[in-house]
Amino acid sequence: LAREEAAKRVCARCPVMLECREHALLQPEPYGVWGGMTAAERRVVLARRRRREVELQRPAAGIAVAG
């Protein structure tokens, strides 16, 4: 935990933190702190993104879909 917090402090000063984070999410990088996020934190973000994509693909309730 102390190592992760130290790594996050380094990330907080990094000018490419957001790009690094997105890279780690797209790969996905299974270990370490990337873009200020641990592997577990990235898994949560990826799960939320997947859920959101599924929800966006479903037709809204009560609206007829033309077909």
mmCIF file as Biopython writes it, N, C-alpha, C and O atoms, coordinates in Angstrom:
data_model
#
loop_
_atom_site.group_PDB
_atom_site.id
_atom_site.type_symbol
_atom_site.label_atom_id
_atom_site.label_alt_id
_atom_site.label_comp_id
_atom_site.label_asym_id
_atom_site.label_entity_id
_atom_site.label_seq_id
_atom_site.pdbx_PDB_ins_code
_atom_site.Cartn_x
_atom_site.Cartn_y
_atom_site.Cartn_z
_atom_site.occupancy
_atom_site.B_iso_or_equiv
_atom_site.auth_seq_id
_atom_site.auth_asym_id
_atom_site.pdbx_PDB_model_num
ATOM 1   N N  . LEU A ? 1  ? 0.831   -1.201 0.000   1.0 0.0 1  A 1 
ATOM 2   C CA . LEU A ? 1  ? 0.000   0.000  0.000   1.0 0.0 1  A 1 
ATOM 3   C C  . LEU A ? 1  ? 0.872   1.260  0.000   1.0 0.0 1  A 1 
ATOM 4   O O  . LEU A ? 1  ? 0.567   2.223  -0.705  1.0 0.0 1  A 1 
ATOM 5   N N  . ALA A ? 2  ? 1.942   1.260  0.776   1.0 0.0 2  A 1 
ATOM 6   C CA . ALA A ? 2  ? 2.832   2.419  0.814   1.0 0.0 2  A 1 
ATOM 7   C C  . ALA A ? 2  ? 3.492   2.644  -0.543  1.0 0.0 2  A 1 
ATOM 8   O O  . ALA A ? 2  ? 3.669   3.785  -0.969  1.0 0.0 2  A 1 
ATOM 9   N N  . ARG A ? 3  ? 3.857   1.553  -1.222  1.0 0.0 3  A 1 
ATOM 10  C CA . ARG A ? 3  ? 4.472   1.687  -2.549  1.0 0.0 3  A 1 
ATOM 11  C C  . ARG A ? 3  ? 3.474   2.254  -3.552  1.0 0.0 3  A 1 
ATOM 12  O O  . ARG A ? 3  ? 3.832   3.090  -4.383  1.0 0.0 3  A 1 
ATOM 13  N N  . GLU A ? 4  ? 2.224   1.802  -3.475  1.0 0.0 4  A 1 
ATOM 14  C CA . GLU A ? 4  ? 1.211   2.330  -4.386  1.0 0.0 4  A 1 
ATOM 15  C C  . GLU A ? 4  ? 0.982   3.815  -4.145  1.0 0.0 4  A 1 
ATOM 16  O O  . GLU A ? 4  ? 0.869   4.590  -5.095  1.0 0.0 4  A 1 
ATOM 17  N N  . GLU A ? 5  ? 0.914   4.215  -2.881  1.0 0.0 5  A 1 
ATOM 18  C CA . GLU A ? 5  ? 0.711   5.625  -2.564  1.0 0.0 5  A 1 
ATOM 19  C C  . GLU A ? 5  ? 1.893   6.463  -3.039  1.0 0.0 5  A 1 
ATOM 20  O O  . GLU A ? 5  ? 1.701   7.572  -3.538  1.0 0.0 5  A 1 
ATOM 21  N N  . ALA A ? 6  ? 3.105   5.950  -2.892  1.0 0.0 6  A 1 
ATOM 22  C CA . ALA A ? 6  ? 4.291   6.662  -3.376  1.0 0.0 6  A 1 
ATOM 23  C C  . ALA A ? 6  ? 4.242   6.802  -4.894  1.0 0.0 6  A 1 
ATOM 24  O O  . ALA A ? 6  ? 4.560   7.864  -5.429  1.0 0.0 6  A 1 
ATOM 25  N N  . ALA A ? 7  ? 3.851   5.746  -5.586  1.0 0.0 7  A 1 
ATOM 26  C CA . ALA A ? 7  ? 3.745   5.791  -7.043  1.0 0.0 7  A 1 
ATOM 27  C C  . ALA A ? 7  ? 2.683   6.792  -7.479  1.0 0.0 7  A 1 
ATOM 28  O O  . ALA A ? 7  ? 2.877   7.519  -8.453  1.0 0.0 7  A 1 
ATOM 29  N N  . LYS A ? 8  ? 1.565   6.834  -6.765  1.0 0.0 8  A 1 
ATOM 30  C CA . LYS A ? 8  ? 0.509   7.788  -7.095  1.0 0.0 8  A 1 
ATOM 31  C C  . LYS A ? 8  ? 0.977   9.226  -6.917  1.0 0.0 8  A 1 
ATOM 32  O O  . LYS A ? 8  ? 0.559   10.108 -7.667  1.0 0.0 8  A 1 
ATOM 33  N N  . ARG A ? 9  ? 1.835   9.472  -5.942  1.0 0.0 9  A 1 
ATOM 34  C CA . ARG A ? 9  ? 2.380   10.816 -5.750  1.0 0.0 9  A 1 
ATOM 35  C C  . ARG A ? 9  ? 3.264   11.210 -6.936  1.0 0.0 9  A 1 
ATOM 36  O O  . ARG A ? 9  ? 3.261   12.367 -7.359  1.0 0.0 9  A 1 
ATOM 37  N N  . VAL A ? 10 ? 4.012   10.258 -7.465  1.0 0.0 10 A 1 
ATOM 38  C CA . VAL A ? 10 ? 4.822   10.522 -8.659  1.0 0.0 10 A 1 
ATOM 39  C C  . VAL A ? 10 ? 3.894   10.835 -9.831  1.0 0.0 10 A 1 
ATOM 40  O O  . VAL A ? 10 ? 4.122   11.786 -10.580 1.0 0.0 10 A 1 
ATOM 41  N N  . CYS A ? 11 ? 2.862   10.036 -9.977  1.0 0.0 11 A 1 
ATOM 42  C CA . CYS A ? 11 ? 1.904   10.248 -11.077 1.0 0.0 11 A 1 
ATOM 43  C C  . CYS A ? 11 ? 1.249   11.626 -10.993 1.0 0.0 11 A 1 
ATOM 44  O O  . CYS A ? 11 ? 1.025   12.270 -12.018 1.0 0.0 11 A 1 
ATOM 45  N N  . ALA A ? 12 ? 0.949   12.068 -9.802  1.0 0.0 12 A 1 
ATOM 46  C CA . ALA A ? 12 ? 0.259   13.350 -9.625  1.0 0.0 12 A 1 
ATOM 47  C C  . ALA A ? 12 ? 1.064   14.513 -10.189 1.0 0.0 12 A 1 
ATOM 48  O O  . ALA A ? 12 ? 0.491   15.541 -10.550 1.0 0.0 12 A 1 
ATOM 49  N N  . ARG A ? 13 ? 2.381   14.366 -10.269 1.0 0.0 13 A 1 
ATOM 50  C CA . ARG A ? 13 ? 3.244   15.424 -10.808 1.0 0.0 13 A 1 
ATOM 51  C C  . ARG A ? 13 ? 3.535   15.249 -12.300 1.0 0.0 13 A 1 
ATOM 52  O O  . ARG A ? 13 ? 4.177   16.103 -12.911 1.0 0.0 13 A 1 
ATOM 53  N N  . CYS A ? 14 ? 3.079   14.179 -12.870 1.0 0.0 14 A 1 
ATOM 54  C CA . CYS A ? 14 ? 3.437   13.831 -14.246 1.0 0.0 14 A 1 
ATOM 55  C C  . CYS A ? 14 ? 2.567   14.592 -15.256 1.0 0.0 14 A 1 
ATOM 56  O O  . CYS A ? 14 ? 1.344   14.617 -15.118 1.0 0.0 14 A 1 
ATOM 57  N N  . PRO A ? 15 ? 3.182   15.209 -16.263 1.0 0.0 15 A 1 
ATOM 58  C CA . PRO A ? 15 ? 2.404   15.972 -17.248 1.0 0.0 15 A 1 
ATOM 59  C C  . PRO A ? 15 ? 1.590   15.102 -18.212 1.0 0.0 15 A 1 
ATOM 60  O O  . PRO A ? 15 ? 0.710   15.617 -18.901 1.0 0.0 15 A 1 
ATOM 61  N N  . VAL A ? 16 ? 1.864   13.804 -18.274 1.0 0.0 16 A 1 
ATOM 62  C CA . VAL A ? 16 ? 1.120   12.925 -19.181 1.0 0.0 16 A 1 
ATOM 63  C C  . VAL A ? 16 ? 0.302   11.886 -18.417 1.0 0.0 16 A 1 
ATOM 64  O O  . VAL A ? 16 ? 0.034   10.801 -18.932 1.0 0.0 16 A 1 
ATOM 65  N N  . MET A ? 17 ? -0.092  12.217 -17.193 1.0 0.0 17 A 1 
ATOM 66  C CA . MET A ? 17 ? -0.816  11.264 -16.359 1.0 0.0 17 A 1 
ATOM 67  C C  . MET A ? 17 ? -2.088  10.752 -17.030 1.0 0.0 17 A 1 
ATOM 68  O O  . MET A ? 17 ? -2.340  9.547  -17.025 1.0 0.0 17 A 1 
ATOM 69  N N  . LEU A ? 18 ? -2.886  11.635 -17.602 1.0 0.0 18 A 1 
ATOM 70  C CA . LEU A ? 18 ? -4.148  11.188 -18.199 1.0 0.0 18 A 1 
ATOM 71  C C  . LEU A ? 18 ? -3.920  10.292 -19.412 1.0 0.0 18 A 1 
ATOM 72  O O  . LEU A ? 18 ? -4.637  9.311  -19.606 1.0 0.0 18 A 1 
ATOM 73  N N  . GLU A ? 19 ? -2.928  10.628 -20.224 1.0 0.0 19 A 1 
ATOM 74  C CA . GLU A ? 19 ? -2.612  9.788  -21.385 1.0 0.0 19 A 1 
ATOM 75  C C  . GLU A ? 19 ? -2.120  8.412  -20.932 1.0 0.0 19 A 1 
ATOM 76  O O  . GLU A ? 19 ? -2.466  7.390  -21.525 1.0 0.0 19 A 1 
ATOM 77  N N  . CYS A ? 20 ? -1.316  8.404  -19.882 1.0 0.0 20 A 1 
ATOM 78  C CA . CYS A ? 20 ? -0.804  7.158  -19.314 1.0 0.0 20 A 1 
ATOM 79  C C  . CYS A ? 20 ? -1.950  6.298  -18.799 1.0 0.0 20 A 1 
ATOM 80  O O  . CYS A ? 20 ? -1.990  5.090  -19.036 1.0 0.0 20 A 1 
ATOM 81  N N  . ARG A ? 21 ? -2.876  6.930  -18.097 1.0 0.0 21 A 1 
ATOM 82  C CA . ARG A ? 21 ? -4.041  6.214  -17.554 1.0 0.0 21 A 1 
ATOM 83  C C  . ARG A ? 21 ? -4.858  5.588  -18.676 1.0 0.0 21 A 1 
ATOM 84  O O  . ARG A ? 21 ? -5.251  4.425  -18.596 1.0 0.0 21 A 1 
ATOM 85  N N  . GLU A ? 22 ? -5.109  6.368  -19.719 1.0 0.0 22 A 1 
ATOM 86  C CA . GLU A ? 22 ? -5.918  5.842  -20.827 1.0 0.0 22 A 1 
ATOM 87  C C  . GLU A ? 22 ? -5.199  4.686  -21.516 1.0 0.0 22 A 1 
ATOM 88  O O  . GLU A ? 22 ? -5.834  3.707  -21.908 1.0 0.0 22 A 1 
ATOM 89  N N  . HIS A ? 23 ? -3.888  4.792  -21.663 1.0 0.0 23 A 1 
ATOM 90  C CA . HIS A ? 23 ? -3.105  3.686  -22.236 1.0 0.0 23 A 1 
ATOM 91  C C  . HIS A ? 23 ? -3.303  2.422  -21.391 1.0 0.0 23 A 1 
ATOM 92  O O  . HIS A ? 23 ? -3.554  1.339  -21.920 1.0 0.0 23 A 1 
ATOM 93  N N  . ALA A ? 24 ? -3.187  2.581  -20.083 1.0 0.0 24 A 1 
ATOM 94  C CA . ALA A ? 24 ? -3.309  1.428  -19.186 1.0 0.0 24 A 1 
ATOM 95  C C  . ALA A ? 24 ? -4.708  0.836  -19.233 1.0 0.0 24 A 1 
ATOM 96  O O  . ALA A ? 24 ? -4.871  -0.371 -19.052 1.0 0.0 24 A 1 
ATOM 97  N N  . LEU A ? 25 ? -5.715  1.656  -19.471 1.0 0.0 25 A 1 
ATOM 98  C CA . LEU A ? 25 ? -7.082  1.153  -19.581 1.0 0.0 25 A 1 
ATOM 99  C C  . LEU A ? 25 ? -7.306  0.461  -20.921 1.0 0.0 25 A 1 
ATOM 100 O O  . LEU A ? 25 ? -8.043  -0.523 -20.987 1.0 0.0 25 A 1 
ATOM 101 N N  . LEU A ? 26 ? -6.697  0.949  -21.971 1.0 0.0 26 A 1 
ATOM 102 C CA . LEU A ? 26 ? -6.901  0.367  -23.298 1.0 0.0 26 A 1 
ATOM 103 C C  . LEU A ? 26 ? -6.117  -0.929 -23.501 1.0 0.0 26 A 1 
ATOM 104 O O  . LEU A ? 26 ? -6.547  -1.778 -24.282 1.0 0.0 26 A 1 
ATOM 105 N N  . GLN A ? 27 ? -4.986  -1.108 -22.826 1.0 0.0 27 A 1 
ATOM 106 C CA . GLN A ? 27 ? -4.135  -2.278 -23.047 1.0 0.0 27 A 1 
ATOM 107 C C  . GLN A ? 27 ? -4.774  -3.596 -22.620 1.0 0.0 27 A 1 
ATOM 108 O O  . GLN A ? 27 ? -4.740  -4.487 -23.469 1.0 0.0 27 A 1 
ATOM 109 N N  . PRO A ? 28 ? -5.315  -3.856 -21.526 1.0 0.0 28 A 1 
ATOM 110 C CA . PRO A ? 28 ? -5.188  -3.216 -20.221 1.0 0.0 28 A 1 
ATOM 111 C C  . PRO A ? 28 ? -3.936  -3.706 -19.497 1.0 0.0 28 A 1 
ATOM 112 O O  . PRO A ? 28 ? -3.567  -4.877 -19.594 1.0 0.0 28 A 1 
ATOM 113 N N  . GLU A ? 29 ? -3.303  -2.811 -18.786 1.0 0.0 29 A 1 
ATOM 114 C CA . GLU A ? 29 ? -2.104  -3.142 -18.009 1.0 0.0 29 A 1 
ATOM 115 C C  . GLU A ? 29 ? -2.546  -3.846 -16.721 1.0 0.0 29 A 1 
ATOM 116 O O  . GLU A ? 29 ? -3.306  -3.269 -15.944 1.0 0.0 29 A 1 
ATOM 117 N N  . PRO A ? 30 ? -2.088  -5.073 -16.479 1.0 0.0 30 A 1 
ATOM 118 C CA . PRO A ? 30 ? -2.585  -5.845 -15.329 1.0 0.0 30 A 1 
ATOM 119 C C  . PRO A ? 30 ? -1.902  -5.538 -14.000 1.0 0.0 30 A 1 
ATOM 120 O O  . PRO A ? 30 ? -2.422  -5.916 -12.950 1.0 0.0 30 A 1 
ATOM 121 N N  . TYR A ? 31 ? -0.757  -4.865 -14.015 1.0 0.0 31 A 1 
ATOM 122 C CA . TYR A ? 31 ? 0.000   -4.664 -12.778 1.0 0.0 31 A 1 
ATOM 123 C C  . TYR A ? 31 ? 0.444   -3.217 -12.648 1.0 0.0 31 A 1 
ATOM 124 O O  . TYR A ? 31 ? 0.559   -2.498 -13.640 1.0 0.0 31 A 1 
ATOM 125 N N  . GLY A ? 32 ? 0.688   -2.804 -11.426 1.0 0.0 32 A 1 
ATOM 126 C CA . GLY A ? 32 ? 1.316   -1.526 -11.153 1.0 0.0 32 A 1 
ATOM 127 C C  . GLY A ? 32 ? 0.380   -0.341 -11.183 1.0 0.0 32 A 1 
ATOM 128 O O  . GLY A ? 32 ? -0.813  -0.459 -11.464 1.0 0.0 32 A 1 
ATOM 129 N N  . VAL A ? 33 ? 0.962   0.807  -10.884 1.0 0.0 33 A 1 
ATOM 130 C CA . VAL A ? 33 ? 0.231   2.069  -10.915 1.0 0.0 33 A 1 
ATOM 131 C C  . VAL A ? 33 ? 0.537   2.739  -12.250 1.0 0.0 33 A 1 
ATOM 132 O O  . VAL A ? 33 ? 1.694   2.981  -12.593 1.0 0.0 33 A 1 
ATOM 133 N N  . TRP A ? 34 ? -0.499  3.025  -12.973 1.0 0.0 34 A 1 
ATOM 134 C CA . TRP A ? 34 ? -0.397  3.711  -14.262 1.0 0.0 34 A 1 
ATOM 135 C C  . TRP A ? 34 ? -1.379  4.866  -14.226 1.0 0.0 34 A 1 
ATOM 136 O O  . TRP A ? 34 ? -2.542  4.676  -13.871 1.0 0.0 34 A 1 
ATOM 137 N N  . GLY A ? 35 ? -0.941  6.033  -14.580 1.0 0.0 35 A 1 
ATOM 138 C CA . GLY A ? 35 ? -1.845  7.172  -14.625 1.0 0.0 35 A 1 
ATOM 139 C C  . GLY A ? 35 ? -2.505  7.466  -13.289 1.0 0.0 35 A 1 
ATOM 140 O O  . GLY A ? 35 ? -3.620  7.986  -13.241 1.0 0.0 35 A 1 
ATOM 141 N N  . GLY A ? 36 ? -1.825  7.136  -12.217 1.0 0.0 36 A 1 
ATOM 142 C CA . GLY A ? 36 ? -2.352  7.416  -10.890 1.0 0.0 36 A 1 
ATOM 143 C C  . GLY A ? 36 ? -3.381  6.425  -10.387 1.0 0.0 36 A 1 
ATOM 144 O O  . GLY A ? 36 ? -4.041  6.674  -9.378  1.0 0.0 36 A 1 
ATOM 145 N N  . MET A ? 37 ? -3.528  5.301  -11.081 1.0 0.0 37 A 1 
ATOM 146 C CA . MET A ? 37 ? -4.512  4.296  -10.672 1.0 0.0 37 A 1 
ATOM 147 C C  . MET A ? 37 ? -3.857  2.931  -10.517 1.0 0.0 37 A 1 
ATOM 148 O O  . MET A ? 37 ? -2.983  2.553  -11.297 1.0 0.0 37 A 1 
ATOM 149 N N  . THR A ? 38 ? -4.292  2.201  -9.501  1.0 0.0 38 A 1 
ATOM 150 C CA . THR A ? 38 ? -3.823  0.835  -9.318  1.0 0.0 38 A 1 
ATOM 151 C C  . THR A ? 38 ? -4.553  -0.083 -10.292 1.0 0.0 38 A 1 
ATOM 152 O O  . THR A ? 38 ? -5.527  0.320  -10.929 1.0 0.0 38 A 1 
ATOM 153 N N  . ALA A ? 39 ? -4.076  -1.311 -10.401 1.0 0.0 39 A 1 
ATOM 154 C CA . ALA A ? 39 ? -4.728  -2.287 -11.275 1.0 0.0 39 A 1 
ATOM 155 C C  . ALA A ? 39 ? -6.178  -2.515 -10.840 1.0 0.0 39 A 1 
ATOM 156 O O  . ALA A ? 39 ? -7.064  -2.634 -11.687 1.0 0.0 39 A 1 
ATOM 157 N N  . ALA A ? 40 ? -6.426  -2.577 -9.545  1.0 0.0 40 A 1 
ATOM 158 C CA . ALA A ? 40 ? -7.795  -2.786 -9.043  1.0 0.0 40 A 1 
ATOM 159 C C  . ALA A ? 40 ? -8.688  -1.601 -9.399  1.0 0.0 40 A 1 
ATOM 160 O O  . ALA A ? 40 ? -9.843  -1.787 -9.782  1.0 0.0 40 A 1 
ATOM 161 N N  . GLU A ? 41 ? -8.167  -0.399 -9.275  1.0 0.0 41 A 1 
ATOM 162 C CA . GLU A ? 41 ? -8.950  0.791  -9.627  1.0 0.0 41 A 1 
ATOM 163 C C  . GLU A ? 41 ? -9.263  0.812  -11.122 1.0 0.0 41 A 1 
ATOM 164 O O  . GLU A ? 41 ? -10.355 1.206  -11.531 1.0 0.0 41 A 1 
ATOM 165 N N  . ARG A ? 42 ? -8.301  0.388  -11.924 1.0 0.0 42 A 1 
ATOM 166 C CA . ARG A ? 42 ? -8.542  0.343  -13.372 1.0 0.0 42 A 1 
ATOM 167 C C  . ARG A ? 42 ? -9.588  -0.698 -13.718 1.0 0.0 42 A 1 
ATOM 168 O O  . ARG A ? 42 ? -10.399 -0.478 -14.618 1.0 0.0 42 A 1 
ATOM 169 N N  . ARG A ? 43 ? -9.589  -1.828 -13.023 1.0 0.0 43 A 1 
ATOM 170 C CA . ARG A ? 43 ? -10.617 -2.854 -13.276 1.0 0.0 43 A 1 
ATOM 171 C C  . ARG A ? 43 ? -12.012 -2.302 -13.002 1.0 0.0 43 A 1 
ATOM 172 O O  . ARG A ? 43 ? -12.949 -2.593 -13.745 1.0 0.0 43 A 1 
ATOM 173 N N  . VAL A ? 44 ? -12.157 -1.515 -11.954 1.0 0.0 44 A 1 
ATOM 174 C CA . VAL A ? 44 ? -13.454 -0.905 -11.639 1.0 0.0 44 A 1 
ATOM 175 C C  . VAL A ? 44 ? -13.884 0.035  -12.761 1.0 0.0 44 A 1 
ATOM 176 O O  . VAL A ? 44 ? -15.035 -0.001 -13.195 1.0 0.0 44 A 1 
ATOM 177 N N  . VAL A ? 45 ? -12.970 0.870  -13.228 1.0 0.0 45 A 1 
ATOM 178 C CA . VAL A ? 45 ? -13.283 1.804  -14.309 1.0 0.0 45 A 1 
ATOM 179 C C  . VAL A ? 45 ? -13.685 1.043  -15.563 1.0 0.0 45 A 1 
ATOM 180 O O  . VAL A ? 45 ? -14.660 1.407  -16.220 1.0 0.0 45 A 1 
ATOM 181 N N  . LEU A ? 46 ? -12.948 -0.007 -15.903 1.0 0.0 46 A 1 
ATOM 182 C CA . LEU A ? 46 ? -13.272 -0.790 -17.096 1.0 0.0 46 A 1 
ATOM 183 C C  . LEU A ? 46 ? -14.628 -1.463 -16.976 1.0 0.0 46 A 1 
ATOM 184 O O  . LEU A ? 46 ? -15.380 -1.510 -17.949 1.0 0.0 46 A 1 
ATOM 185 N N  . ALA A ? 47 ? -14.952 -1.980 -15.810 1.0 0.0 47 A 1 
ATOM 186 C CA . ALA A ? 47 ? -16.260 -2.611 -15.595 1.0 0.0 47 A 1 
ATOM 187 C C  . ALA A ? 47 ? -17.378 -1.589 -15.768 1.0 0.0 47 A 1 
ATOM 188 O O  . ALA A ? 47 ? -18.407 -1.890 -16.373 1.0 0.0 47 A 1 
ATOM 189 N N  . ARG A ? 48 ? -17.183 -0.396 -15.247 1.0 0.0 48 A 1 
ATOM 190 C CA . ARG A ? 48 ? -18.193 0.661  -15.400 1.0 0.0 48 A 1 
ATOM 191 C C  . ARG A ? 48 ? -18.356 1.050  -16.860 1.0 0.0 48 A 1 
ATOM 192 O O  . ARG A ? 48 ? -19.475 1.251  -17.332 1.0 0.0 48 A 1 
ATOM 193 N N  . ARG A ? 49 ? -17.244 1.155  -17.574 1.0 0.0 49 A 1 
ATOM 194 C CA . ARG A ? 49 ? -17.321 1.488  -19.002 1.0 0.0 49 A 1 
ATOM 195 C C  . ARG A ? 49 ? -18.088 0.421  -19.768 1.0 0.0 49 A 1 
ATOM 196 O O  . ARG A ? 49 ? -18.925 0.736  -20.614 1.0 0.0 49 A 1 
ATOM 197 N N  . ARG A ? 50 ? -17.798 -0.851 -19.467 1.0 0.0 50 A 1 
ATOM 198 C CA . ARG A ? 50 ? -18.500 -1.946 -20.155 1.0 0.0 50 A 1 
ATOM 199 C C  . ARG A ? 50 ? -19.994 -1.900 -19.872 1.0 0.0 50 A 1 
ATOM 200 O O  . ARG A ? 50 ? -20.810 -2.062 -20.779 1.0 0.0 50 A 1 
ATOM 201 N N  . ARG A ? 51 ? -20.354 -1.674 -18.593 1.0 0.0 51 A 1 
ATOM 202 C CA . ARG A ? 51 ? -21.772 -1.597 -18.227 1.0 0.0 51 A 1 
ATOM 203 C C  . ARG A ? 51 ? -22.458 -0.453 -18.965 1.0 0.0 51 A 1 
ATOM 204 O O  . ARG A ? 51 ? -23.566 -0.616 -19.475 1.0 0.0 51 A 1 
ATOM 205 N N  . ARG A ? 52 ? -21.803 0.698  -19.022 1.0 0.0 52 A 1 
ATOM 206 C CA . ARG A ? 52 ? -22.367 1.858  -19.704 1.0 0.0 52 A 1 
ATOM 207 C C  . ARG A ? 52 ? -22.565 1.569  -21.188 1.0 0.0 52 A 1 
ATOM 208 O O  . ARG A ? 52 ? -23.586 1.952  -21.759 1.0 0.0 52 A 1 
ATOM 209 N N  . GLU A ? 53 ? -21.601 0.897  -21.819 1.0 0.0 53 A 1 
ATOM 210 C CA . GLU A ? 53 ? -21.722 0.560  -23.246 1.0 0.0 53 A 1 
ATOM 211 C C  . GLU A ? 53 ? -22.902 -0.358 -23.487 1.0 0.0 53 A 1 
ATOM 212 O O  . GLU A ? 53 ? -23.638 -0.180 -24.457 1.0 0.0 53 A 1 
ATOM 213 N N  . VAL A ? 54 ? -23.092 -1.342 -22.613 1.0 0.0 54 A 1 
ATOM 214 C CA . VAL A ? 54 ? -24.219 -2.267 -22.747 1.0 0.0 54 A 1 
ATOM 215 C C  . VAL A ? 54 ? -25.534 -1.511 -22.603 1.0 0.0 54 A 1 
ATOM 216 O O  . VAL A ? 54 ? -26.470 -1.727 -23.372 1.0 0.0 54 A 1 
ATOM 217 N N  . GLU A ? 55 ? -25.598 -0.626 -21.618 1.0 0.0 55 A 1 
ATOM 218 C CA . GLU A ? 55 ? -26.816 0.150  -21.394 1.0 0.0 55 A 1 
ATOM 219 C C  . GLU A ? 55 ? -27.139 1.045  -22.587 1.0 0.0 55 A 1 
ATOM 220 O O  . GLU A ? 55 ? -28.307 1.217  -22.935 1.0 0.0 55 A 1 
ATOM 221 N N  . LEU A ? 56 ? -26.129 1.606  -23.203 1.0 0.0 56 A 1 
ATOM 222 C CA . LEU A ? 56 ? -26.352 2.476  -24.357 1.0 0.0 56 A 1 
ATOM 223 C C  . LEU A ? 56 ? -26.818 1.698  -25.579 1.0 0.0 56 A 1 
ATOM 224 O O  . LEU A ? 56 ? -27.480 2.258  -26.452 1.0 0.0 56 A 1 
ATOM 225 N N  . GLN A ? 57 ? -26.483 0.426  -25.648 1.0 0.0 57 A 1 
ATOM 226 C CA . GLN A ? 57 ? -26.870 -0.395 -26.793 1.0 0.0 57 A 1 
ATOM 227 C C  . GLN A ? 57 ? -28.294 -0.908 -26.688 1.0 0.0 57 A 1 
ATOM 228 O O  . GLN A ? 57 ? -28.900 -1.270 -27.698 1.0 0.0 57 A 1 
ATOM 229 N N  . ARG A ? 58 ? -28.844 -0.944 -25.459 1.0 0.0 58 A 1 
ATOM 230 C CA . ARG A ? 58 ? -30.210 -1.409 -25.263 1.0 0.0 58 A 1 
ATOM 231 C C  . ARG A ? 58 ? -31.193 -0.312 -25.638 1.0 0.0 58 A 1 
ATOM 232 O O  . ARG A ? 58 ? -30.946 0.864  -25.372 1.0 0.0 58 A 1 
ATOM 233 N N  . PRO A ? 59 ? -32.311 -0.694 -26.256 1.0 0.0 59 A 1 
ATOM 234 C CA . PRO A ? 59 ? -33.348 0.311  -26.520 1.0 0.0 59 A 1 
ATOM 235 C C  . PRO A ? 59 ? -33.963 0.787  -25.201 1.0 0.0 59 A 1 
ATOM 236 O O  . PRO A ? 59 ? -34.092 0.013  -24.253 1.0 0.0 59 A 1 
ATOM 237 N N  . ALA A ? 60 ? -34.331 2.036  -25.153 1.0 0.0 60 A 1 
ATOM 238 C CA . ALA A ? 60 ? -34.940 2.591  -23.948 1.0 0.0 60 A 1 
ATOM 239 C C  . ALA A ? 60 ? -36.299 1.926  -23.701 1.0 0.0 60 A 1 
ATOM 240 O O  . ALA A ? 60 ? -37.018 1.611  -24.649 1.0 0.0 60 A 1 
ATOM 241 N N  . ALA A ? 61 ? -36.643 1.719  -22.448 1.0 0.0 61 A 1 
ATOM 242 C CA . ALA A ? 61 ? -37.910 1.088  -22.082 1.0 0.0 61 A 1 
ATOM 243 C C  . ALA A ? 61 ? -39.075 1.949  -22.557 1.0 0.0 61 A 1 
ATOM 244 O O  . ALA A ? 61 ? -39.067 3.169  -22.400 1.0 0.0 61 A 1 
ATOM 245 N N  . GLY A ? 62 ? -40.073 1.296  -23.137 1.0 0.0 62 A 1 
ATOM 246 C CA . GLY A ? 62 ? -41.278 2.010  -23.557 1.0 0.0 62 A 1 
ATOM 247 C C  . GLY A ? 62 ? -41.165 2.668  -24.909 1.0 0.0 62 A 1 
ATOM 248 O O  . GLY A ? 62 ? -42.128 3.284  -25.365 1.0 0.0 62 A 1 
ATOM 249 N N  . ILE A ? 63 ? -40.027 2.561  -25.569 1.0 0.0 63 A 1 
ATOM 250 C CA . ILE A ? 63 ? -39.876 3.167  -26.899 1.0 0.0 63 A 1 
ATOM 251 C C  . ILE A ? 63 ? -39.789 2.041  -27.911 1.0 0.0 63 A 1 
ATOM 252 O O  . ILE A ? 63 ? -38.951 1.145  -27.809 1.0 0.0 63 A 1 
ATOM 253 N N  . ALA A ? 64 ? -40.685 2.110  -28.897 1.0 0.0 64 A 1 
ATOM 254 C CA . ALA A ? 64 ? -40.713 1.093  -29.947 1.0 0.0 64 A 1 
ATOM 255 C C  . ALA A ? 64 ? -39.494 1.257  -30.843 1.0 0.0 64 A 1 
ATOM 256 O O  . ALA A ? 64 ? -39.086 2.372  -31.169 1.0 0.0 64 A 1 
ATOM 257 N N  . VAL A ? 65 ? -38.922 0.123  -31.233 1.0 0.0 65 A 1 
ATOM 258 C CA . VAL A ? 65 ? -37.762 0.134  -32.115 1.0 0.0 65 A 1 
ATOM 259 C C  . VAL A ? 65 ? -38.233 -0.222 -33.508 1.0 0.0 65 A 1 
ATOM 260 O O  . VAL A ? 65 ? -38.844 -1.272 -33.707 1.0 0.0 65 A 1 
ATOM 261 N N  . ALA A ? 66 ? -37.959 0.637  -34.474 1.0 0.0 66 A 1 
ATOM 262 C CA . ALA A ? 66 ? -38.348 0.375  -35.859 1.0 0.0 66 A 1 
ATOM 263 C C  . ALA A ? 66 ? -37.518 -0.758 -36.416 1.0 0.0 66 A 1 
ATOM 264 O O  . ALA A ? 66 ? -36.320 -0.847 -36.149 1.0 0.0 66 A 1 
ATOM 265 N N  . GLY A ? 67 ? -38.122 -1.588 -37.158 1.0 0.0 67 A 1 
ATOM 266 C CA . GLY A ? 67 ? -37.347 -2.696 -37.670 1.0 0.0 67 A 1 
ATOM 267 C C  . GLY A ? 67 ? -37.831 -3.204 -38.893 1.0 0.0 67 A 1 
ATOM 268 O O  . GLY A ? 67 ? -37.262 -4.149 -39.438 1.0 0.0 67 A 1 
#
